[in-house]
Amino acid sequence: MKDDSGLPGGARKRRTAGNMTPAAVKILDAASRLFYEEGIRAVGVEVIAEEAGVTKKTLYDRFGSKDELIVAYLRARDGLWRTTLTQHVNEQEVPAREKLLATFDALHNWLQERNPRGCAFINASVELPEDHPGQEVAFQQKAWLRAYLEQLAAEAGASDPAGLADQLLILHEGACIANSMRSVDNAAIRGRQMADVLIEWAVNPSSTAPGQPSREDWDGTVATEPGTRTAVVGRGTT
């Protein structure tokens, strides 16, 4: 089955502010804040109901269970990120390849304003059991982002849009983790700089980025030995 994004996933109905009662909106707002800031498993329905100013009965009447509330929280955050990202990219009157880079600018702003504790979907996937319906929401979100990056890569003229999308998705996810761990300052901007090199290679395969080996000198061979780390080996490197 597919959801309303056209990607594989469950058929679970989305709850939006437009089809929720005022009490449901207050519950979802409170749950979204608490789940993200304190963790899904750490927050009980009693705390959510108190924060929202409603009774537990009202909470269960509107959402049925804590599991359904978790799904609603993740879907709401997914929708907010999709809207934030696509609006930012669409507002940029730049060549197609620059729109790929604009996804990192949107990510930088998102990390500064809304994502200090890391990606909500990665956090949820760690906290929730494998068979929890929230896992499917998290998977759908990443599948959508990868598909969106592939679409932009194709519009930019990448020789392998799917391969470039894989690389850029890894940079997006890595930037989220590095930012939440405070291991790299301005992680999304650093990711943008690396993305610029990858996009150039994808759009102009014969080009060589400054300070980088040429495509002819780099074969991307992955060398592994039992008990050792994976190493990427390129001709012309040591």
C-alpha positions, 0 to 999 in steps of 0.5 A: 500500500502507499500513503498520501506521499505516493511512497510505500507504507501503511494506509493509516489515516493522517490526523491534521489540525484541520480535522482535529478538535481543539482538545486533540490539537492541544494534546498533540501539541503537548505530546509533540513537545514532550516526546521530542524533548524528554523521549517517547518512553519517558513520557506517560499519558498522565503527563501529556494530559496534564500538560494539555489541560485535559483528562486522560479520558479525553486523550483516549477518546481523541487518540485511542492509545499512546501508540496512536498518539506517537504515530500522530506526533511523528506524522505531524513532524514529518509534515512540518519538515516536508513543508519547510524543506520544499518551501525553502527549495521552491523559493530559490530562483537558482539552477537545479543543482543549486536547489540540491544545495539549498536542501542543506541550507533548509536543514541548517535552519531546521537544526538551529530552530527545531532539532537541537536533540537530533532527528525525531525519526532516528530517535523514535526508531531507537526507542520504539519496538521494531513492530511499532507503527511509528517505525513505518512512519519513520521509514516513510519519512526517510524514503520520501526525503531520498525520493525528493533528493533523487527528483532534484538530482535528476532535474540537475542532470546527474548521471546517476540520480539515485546514486547521488540521492543516496550520497546526499541522504547520508550527508543529511543524516550525518549532519543531524547526528553531528549537530545533536552530538555537538561533534561538528560546528555548523554540521549542515554547512559542512555537509553542504560543502561536501555535497557540492563536490559530489554534485559536481562529479555527478553532473560533470563526471569528467570534472575534478574538484579542487584538492580532490583526486580525479574520477580516473584516480578514484575507483571507490573500491572498498577493502575489508579484512576480518577484524579491521575497519572498512577502508576506501581505496583509490588509485593515486592515494595512500 
